[in-house]
Amino acid sequence: MKSVEISFLVICGIFVTSINAHLKDNNGYFKNRPRDCTDIDIKQKSGVYKIYPEGSADGFNVYCDMMTESVNGGWTVFQRRMNGKIDFYRDWKEYKEGFGSLRSEFWLGNDRLHMLTAQGKYELMITMEDFSNQNRYAKYDNVKVGNEKSKYLLTFGTYRGNAGNSLSGHHHDKKFSTKDQDNDVSSDNCATKYKGGWWYGACHGANLNGLYLSATQLHRESKGCSSKKMFKSHMSFLKTKCNSFWICNDRLHMLTAQGKYELMITMENFSNQNRYAKYDNVKVGNEKSKYLLTLGTYRGNAGNSLSGHHDKKFSTKDQDNDVASRNCATKYKGGWWYSDCHGADLNGLYLSGKHSSFADGINWHAWRGYHYSLKRSAVMIRRLN
Ligand SMILES: *[C@@H]1O[C@H](CO)[C@@H](O)[C@H](O)[C@H]1NC(C)=O
């Protein structure tokens, strides 16, 4: 089987650093008024520091990463996702000015990004983590973000890293788009389609099935991923935040109709314990059947919480196809093949561990019960013939 590691990558942090680094002047001016995190003494801890880029009289606070492996610190973090608390589906003005909280999730702001990268030669680093805590990075030299007039045009140079170069083809020399300003080169607004703000090129969602055919990931929840954004039809791998997604049910049907598929679910709790459950012979029916789920035999170490969902229809808040008297989708805040109602609900709310509410988290009953919402889960299929 071909490795499909690529489908599990999420981008969890984006950094810039100046490479004409540590050019502190003799008077210690930059020490007192650092232009960016690179001017901060390398021995300092990571944290929030005030910087004074050229053109910013009063300075502003940023989060400096002083110890990310292999990069020797001095990185100005301009985006971070870690707990799903901040909504990134925002408008032009909010991306311009920045939003969120520097100690958790945020976007630093496009004007600031422009101001920073206009000061000198900068490199860009993107760090990613896959679902088994493997880390990868991608670096690009010579990154610049233009001013608002240029629509924050992004340009960058050569790739280095171990994550693969996914940025050059689609995002170099691209303008920034948000839901209220479509500057991409696609006929749709990619920002609306993919629910973010970014230097979108053309959207490549149409290639998704091609990319993931041998073990398609249907869904993931991760630390830093909000399940409120569930029910999106699909997403491009290039979507740049720490995202959760749901591949659309029609595609799921289309895929599983092609042959014999197995289903694998991987999950992790907040002490990084991992479990999995596999089911052979998975099929999802067409819309007419209400995407009827059928499953074969269970194997795994997570416990069998899904067999109760065999031969069940899919329900959402606006379509009650379950066998309960009430709508399980409304009750347990997800979209799923609910029965009466569930043994596992991986599309429930991202409740981050123990929760007092009943069964409305990302629950896998056989492992952690109805009052524990998993840190991560991923659902994937693999063709067997
Ligand atoms: C994670 O799962 C293991 C094994 O079931 C359990 O011992 C541990 O307490 C769990 N950790 C958390 C934080 O729930």
The ligand as an SDF file (V2000), in Angstrom:
LIG
                    3D

 14 14  0  0  0  0  0  0  0  0999 V2000
   -5.9110    7.8480   28.1720 C   0  0  0  0  0  0  0  0  0  0  0  0
   -6.2120    6.4920   28.0480 O   0  0  0  0  0  0  0  0  0  0  0  0
   -5.5240    5.6500   28.9470 C   0  0  0  0  0  0  0  0  0  0  0  0
   -5.8560    4.2300   28.5850 C   0  0  0  0  0  0  0  0  0  0  0  0
   -7.2440    4.0170   28.5680 O   0  0  0  0  0  0  0  0  0  0  0  0
   -5.9030    6.0030   30.3830 C   0  0  0  0  0  0  0  0  0  0  0  0
   -5.2020    5.1800   31.2900 O   0  0  0  0  0  0  0  0  0  0  0  0
   -5.5730    7.4580   30.6340 C   0  0  0  0  0  0  0  0  0  0  0  0
   -6.0120    7.8380   31.9070 O   0  0  0  0  0  0  0  0  0  0  0  0
   -6.2400    8.3150   29.5670 C   0  0  0  0  0  0  0  0  0  0  0  0
   -5.8120    9.6610   29.7610 N   0  0  0  0  0  0  0  0  0  0  0  0
   -6.6450   10.6830   29.7950 C   0  0  0  0  0  0  0  0  0  0  0  0
   -6.0450   12.0180   30.0070 C   0  0  0  0  0  0  0  0  0  0  0  0
   -7.8390   10.5430   29.6800 O   0  0  0  0  0  0  0  0  0  0  0  0
  1  2  1  0
  1 10  1  0
  2  3  1  0
  3  4  1  0
  3  6  1  0
  4  5  1  0
  6  7  1  0
  6  8  1  0
  8  9  1  0
  8 10  1  0
 10 11  1  0
 11 12  1  0
 12 13  1  0
 12 14  2  0
M  END
$$$$
